[in-house]
Amino acid sequence: MNRIFLAAMFALSLSSLAQAQLVGDATSGSTKVIVCGACHGASGNDVVVPGAAKLGGQNQSYLYKQLQDIKSGARAIAVMAGQLNNFSDQDLADIAAHYASLDAPLGVAEESKVEIGQVLYRSGNADLGVAACSACHSPTGRGNEGAGYPALSGQDPAYTEAQLRAFRAGSRNNDLAAVMRDIVARLNDVEIQALASYVSGLRAN
């Protein structure tokens, strides 16, 4: 839990600094996402290519960091390699603002996976030293904009599962203070699948 607290404090300081220096323009961003729509759809949530993330309504600070990480190579996504090279930091901020301004997606959890997913998300697993996911991603799954933690509600379960597996394997390693890698390393396949399904069905209301 101390690692989660430290990561949150660090994320808050980075987010505050970034927001003070760079403000994204959603209207401008809407003119820079034509190519993005080929995978993420016009709404950001009409996923065209299997495995692509739903971006509509996602937290702006999280999106901005991911775009920066993908451009720098800190987060490797093969189909996006080189696609952001010609975008400036302002462009990336505008794109993040655009997607953040769109409607958030809605999902439905598989009934058979709700029990396991709900316990892990809301209570964690003290025996394994796994903190509740809701501590960072909020009880409603809307994440934490200030700390840069992503919204999970409505996300495609297959995408969320793939990301959790990537954190567990260490092939995705752009999480602050290795919080996600540390937590997911203790989860088995059944728990990961249940979490991915459960968070998809979370609602803000």
Secondary structure, 3 states (H helix, E strand, C coil): CHHHHHHHHHHHHHHHHHHHHCCCCHHHHCCCCCCCHHHHCCCCCCCCCCCCCCCCCCCHHHHHHHHHHHHHCCCCCHHHCCCCCCCCHHHHHHHHHHHHHCCCCCCCCCHHHHHHHHHHHHHCECCCCECCCHHHHCCCCCCECCCCECCCCCCCHHHHHHHHHHHHHCCCCCCHHHHHHHHHCCCCHHHHHHHHHHHHCCCCC
